[in-house]
């Protein structure tokens, strides 16, 4: 699956402007009428002038931006067939406390390109060769030849297997697939009656892979930017807890400058979520040692919400095989609130699904706000934070290399296995890991069939792990390489070296 992460496209640009303007509006303040007036004007600020650049008309461009602004403020999409003002329902969002109203992931229907669902097509590169390998490998005899000897595919007979695509020596046959559907590992995207993409929310686990794969920018998630800033302006002490994948997301912003940058936005403090990852690894290791294989045949990790929700949806009879350990986000938030009972907590990370996790009734009291790195960049731009002008402070302390490694595929299982080996050096632990929900699903099916009895299973919804999450800005491969150096810089290497291990029991009270 190709990824557009790390490429600054026109879609990225519009999203960035939307987040920045919503943040700027919230920082500037005002009453309900002020916000309603600004919200109506913002599409004209973001898409100025009279000439369209991306769509067939400038009116359509502004209409799409209006819906993006609503979603960024946590508001629902408006019905297309009714006259509803941009500010409709704004009174429910001009507040400092708001959880996500489902659905979290939304398709702006009139921004959708109506891509074909799946189609194998012959291009004009076909040379009409003598060998006809495409016809020879087709299991359904769906390929015949035109008068000029070029290939023609009978779409009614074609089963989209792609064998002809692989067989053509000229790469003249292509398999076209709707990018959002190709990226969706739960098969949650289909076409509505008008050919536009539609999400089956019973299958969707809010990983956001469709969001970052749509080249038309027709899919967006809801945000809490506005409400977070309202809370800061109200005087709430808001602590930022930052996921380890932050490395490399913001050019010029080093780990040693991160706290100072966040303080310029109004945060009172910053804590690395990798601290909670260490505690999560310890907890999962102890659960594994106690429960596998005596109580459950295998154990799946808990930290990726999309993976764990999918596992429980698809295989409810094996739901108890997914670890019950609290996620690093929740463990870190509980530590902050235990030490500072009046503080509020904002998780900042790469993940759209964490927004849904934070809105669960069991987590709401721990995590008040969730921002993606992409949304955070909007705040930095709204406040015109100059990373080069910031003084280098202390690098974040307290997390181990293992905890920081949770951000990459394989890192969670590695951290858990290290703990098990320390606690029981003679115990062998077999590991299977999968990245991307389609591969995670295959791993679960093999586990159900008994192929992974006794194993620790690590599932990551995003290919590459959290560094490739829907809310990231940078190229995942480059981030993973820089994160490896950041892990090496940690004083302590394994989760059991964490100075916070003793606090684990308190966090469950």
N, C-alpha and C positions, 0 to 999 in steps of 0.2 A: 504494500500500500504506500503510495507516495504521500509525502507530507509537505504542507506549505509552511510549516513552522520554520522560522529563521529567514523567510523571504518577505520583505516589506511590500506587500501588494496594495492595490487600491482598496481591497476589502479591509485589510489591516488598518489602512489610513482612516477609513470612515469609522471603523469601530473605535480607534484611538480618539478621534475627534469627539465622538459621542460620549465616551467615558470622561474625557477632559472637560467637556462643557457641562455635564451633569455635576461633576466635582466642583467646578468653578461656581456654578449656580448655588450649590449648597454652601460653599465657603463664604460667598458674598452675602447670603442671608436674605431675609425679607419675610413677608407674611404670605398667606395662601394666594392672594390675588397677584402679588409680585411673581411668585413661582409660576402660576398659571399663565401669566402674560409672557414670561421668559420662555416657557416651554413651547408656546405657540410661535415664538420668534426664532428659536434655535435652528430649526430646519433651514431657514433662510441664511443663517450665519454659517452653518456647516456646508451648505450647497448654495454659494452666492451666485449672483448674476442671472443671465437669461439663457445660457447655452448649456445643454446637457452634455455630459462627458461619458457616462457609463450606461445609461438606459435610453429607451426611445424618446423619453421626454424628461424635462427637468422637474415636472410636476410629480412624475413617478419616483424620481430620485428622492425628492423631498418627502413624499408619502412614506417611503421605506425608512428614511432617517427618523421620521416621526414615530414609527413603530419601534425602532431601535432605542430611541430615547425613553419611550414608555417602559420597555423591558429593562433597560439599565436602571430605572427607578423602581423596579419591582412590580410595575403595573402590567395587567394582561393586555394582549393584543386586542384591537378593536374589531368588531364585526365589519366585514367589507360591504355588506348589503344594507347598512344603516348609516345615517348621518350622526356621527358621534364626535365631539370635539377632542382635540389632542389631550386636553387636560382632564378628560373624563376619569373620575375615580381618584383624582390626585389627592383628595383629602385623606385617603387611606395610606398615602406614601409620604406626605409631608410631616413625618414624625421621626422620632429617634429610635423607635423599636418596631421592627417588622420582620416577620419570618416569611419564608417563601410560600406563596400560594401556588399549588401545582397547576399546570405543568411547569417544570423548570426549563426544559428545552422546548423552544417554539419555532415553528416554521412560519415565516412571513410569506403568506401564499402568493401575493402578487410580486414577490421578488424571485420566486422559483422559476427556473428555466424550462421546467417540464422535460427534463432529460429522459431519454428512453431507459426503461428499467434494465434490460439486458439484451444485447443484440450482437450477432456476429456478422460483420459486413466485409464485402470485398471492395477494396479501394482501387483507384485507377492505376495503381502500381502493378497490377496483375499483368504478367508478360505472356499469358496464354501458352505456358510451356508444354512440352511434349509429355513429360512424366506425370503431370496431374496428381502429385502426391496428396493434395487436399481431398480429391475425390476418393483416392484409394483408402485413406484413413477414416473417412466419415462412416460412423456406425449406422447411420440412418438413410444412406443414399440420398442425402439432401442437396448434393452439389451436382449441377450439370453445366454444360458449356454453351455459350452464346454462339452466334454466327461467326464472330471474329475470334472464337476459341478462348475467350476469357471466362473465368469462373462466375457462376451465378448460384446464390444460396436460396433454397426454398425455405422461407422463414417459418412456414407452417410445419415443416418436417424437422427443422433444426432443433436440437436439444441443448444448444449453447455449451457443448462440452469443451470446445476450444482446441480439439485435436488438429483441425485444419490450420488454425492460427500457428501452432507449433511446427507444422509440417511444411508450410510455405517457405521456399528458399529465398523469396524476395520480400518477406514480411509484408505481403500485400493484403493479408486478411487481418482484421483487427476485431477485438472483442470490446464492445462499448458497454459500459455499465455506469449507472447513475453513481457519481462519486460518494454521495452521502450514504447510499445503500451499501456500496462496496466497503465502506469504512465501518459500517454497523455490524458488530459481531453477534448481535442477538436477533438479526433479521426483523427488526422493528419498523423498517421503512418500506412503504409500498406506495402505490399511486392512488390518488383520490379519483373521483369521477371525471375530473377535468385534466387528469394527467400530471397533476402537481404532487410533489412528495408529501407524504402523510405519515405521521408517527403513531404506531400502535403502543400506547402508553402502558399496556399490560406487559409488554415485552421490554420496553425501554428501561435502562438502568442509569440514565443520565451521565454516561461517561463523557459525552461531548465530542466524540470522534467525528460525528456527522457535521458538527458545527465548524470544525477546523478543516474539513475536507470539501465543503461546498464552495466552488470557485465563484459563485454568484452572491455569496454572503447572505443567503436566504434564511439561515438558521442562526438563532441567537439564544443565549440563556438570560435569565433574570439576574439582577444585581442588587446590592445593598449599599452602593457608593454613597448615595444621597443620605440615607439614614445613619450610616456610620459617622459622616461629617457632622450631622445634626447632633449626634450624641457627644462628639468631641467639643463642639461649640457650646453645648449646654453645660459643659464643665465635667462630664464624666471622665474618670481616669480609664483610658482604654489602652490595654497592653497588646502589642502586636506579637503573635506567636508565628514564626516564619518557618515554612517547610524547607528542608535542605536543598531542594531543587532551585532555590533562588540564585545560586551561583551562575554567573554568565548571563543572567536575564537582562540586566541593566548595564549597558556599556559605561565603564568608568566607575561603577558603584562596587567597590570591593567589600568583602565581609567586614573589614574594619571600619568602613564608612556607613554601614547599613543602619546602625542605631541612630546616628546623627541625622541621616536622611529621613528616617521615620519620625524623629522628634520634630523636624520642620513641618511635618504634616499634622502634628498635634498629638501623636502617640506619646504616652508617658514612659513606656519602657518597651524592650524587645527581648524575647526569649526564643531560642532555637527549638523547633519541634523535634529535632533529632534527640533531645533529652528524653522526650516521651517515647521516641522510637526505641531507645535503649531499654526503657522499662517494659515496653510492649514485647520486645525480644525475650526478655527474662521471663515474663509471664507466659508467653507462648511455649517457651522451652519447658517450663515446669508442667504446663498442661499436657504437652506432648508426652513427656516422660511418665506422667501419671495415667494418661488415658489410652495411649496407643501401645499395643493393640488390644488391651484388656477390655476397654469400654467402647472404643470406636475403632474401625479398621484403619483409618488414616486421618490426618488433620490438615485442614486448609488454613492458610494465614488469614488474618482479619483486617489488615490495615487498608486495603483498597475497597472502598464501599461498593463500587460497581461490580467488582468481581464477587464479593461476598453476597450481594443482593441477587445477582444472577444465579449463583450456585444454589441459593435457597429457593429461588423461583423454579428453576429447572428440575431440581432434585430435592423436593421438600422432605422426602423420607430420609435424606442424608443431611438435613440442615444441622444436626448436632455434630457433624464432622467438620464444620467450619468453626475455627477458634472463637471462643467467647471473650477473648482478651479485648480490653478497651483499645481503641486505635491511638496512635501517637498524638493525634490532634486532641483527643479527649483527655488523655493522661496529662499532656502539657497544660491544657486549660485548667484542669482540676488542681494541678500544682500551683498555678498562678493564683487561683481563687482561694486555695487553702491558706496561702501566705498573705494574700491581699483580698479579704472578703468583699470589699466594696468595688473592686476593679471589674471592668468589663473586658472581654477577650475578643480579639479579632484574629481569626486564622487567615494567614496570607500564604497562598500556595498555588500549585499548578493545575488544580483539579476543579472541574465543574461539579462533580458528584459530592464533594465535601459540603457544598451548599445544601444539598438534600440531607446529608447526614446530620448537619448542624440543626436542621429544622425538626428532627425527630424529637418526640416529647421527652425521651430519656436523655437527650444531649442538650436540649435548649438552655438549660440552666448553666451549662458549662461554656458553650461557645455562643457568643452574642452576634457576631458578624463573620462573614466569609468574603474575602476578596481574592480574585485571581491576580497573578502577576501582571496580566494585561490590564486589568482594572487599576491596579496600583500605579502603573505607568501613567494612567490618566490623572491620578492625584498628583504625582510628581510634576506633570506638565501644567496642571492647573495652578499649583503653587510655585511654578518656575524654579524648582530645586535644581541647582547647578552642582552636579556630582563632583566636578573638578575643584570646586571651591571648598568642599567639605574637608575638615581635618580628619586624618586617620586616627581612629580611636583604638580601643582594644578589640581584638577579634572575639567573636562570641565564645564563651567558655562553658564547659560543663558537659558537652556532648562528646561521645566517642566516635571513632572512625566507623564503627559498626552502625551506630544510629544514623550517621550522615549517609551511609550506604543504602538506606531504605529508598532513596530516590531513584535507584537504577534497578532494572530487572535482575533478579538473582540476589540482590543485596539483603532482602528480608530473610530469606532462607539461610543465607550465609551467617547472618547475625544470630539466628536461633540455633543453628547447628554449633556455632562456637560456644554458646552458653551450655548446651547439652554436653559437649565434650569436656568442658571444665567441670561440670557437676558429676558426670559419669564417664570418665575417660575410656572405658571399655565398650561403651554403647555405640554401635554403628547406626548412623542415621542415613537412610536413603532419601534423596530429594528429587522431586520433579517440579519443574517450573514452566509456566507458560505466560506469554505476553500477547496482548490483543485478545478480545473476548471470544473470537472464533476459535482460537487455539486453546483458550481456557475451557471452552465447552468440550472440545475433544478430550482434554485431559480429565475432565469430570466424568465423561462417558467411559473412559478406560478405567477410572477409579471405581465406578459403579460396577463394572464388569469384574472387579477383583484384581486388576493388573497392578494397582498401587497400594496393596495392603501393607501396612507398616510404614508408609511413606509420609513425609512432610510435603505438602503441595503448596507452592507459591503461585498465586494468580495475580496478574497485573492487567488492568483493562487496557492500558495504553501501550502500544508497541515500543519497547525500550524502557518502560517504567514511567515513573512520575515526571522524569525530565522531558517526556513527550506529551504531557498532559494538555488538555484542551485550553488551559489558561496560560500556557507558556508563550514566550516571545522568541526564544532563541533556537538555533538548530540543535536538536536533541543529541546528536552524536558529539558535537563540540562541547555541549554542556556536560555530557557524561565524562569526557576526557578531563575537563577542568575540575569537575567534582572529585575525580580520582585523586588529584593533587590536594584538594581541600580536605579529603579524608586523611591523607597522609600527614597533613599538618596538625591533626588532632593529637593532643598529648596522650590520651588514653585510647586504646585500640579496640577492646572488646566491650560488649554491653555490660558484663559483670564488673567492669572497672568503673562504672558510673558512680559518682559520689551520691547520686539520688536513689540508689537501689533501696535504701532503707525506708524510703517514703512510700514504696509501692502499696503496702498494706493499708496505709492511711487513705489512699486515693479511692478505695472501694467502700469506705464507710459512708 
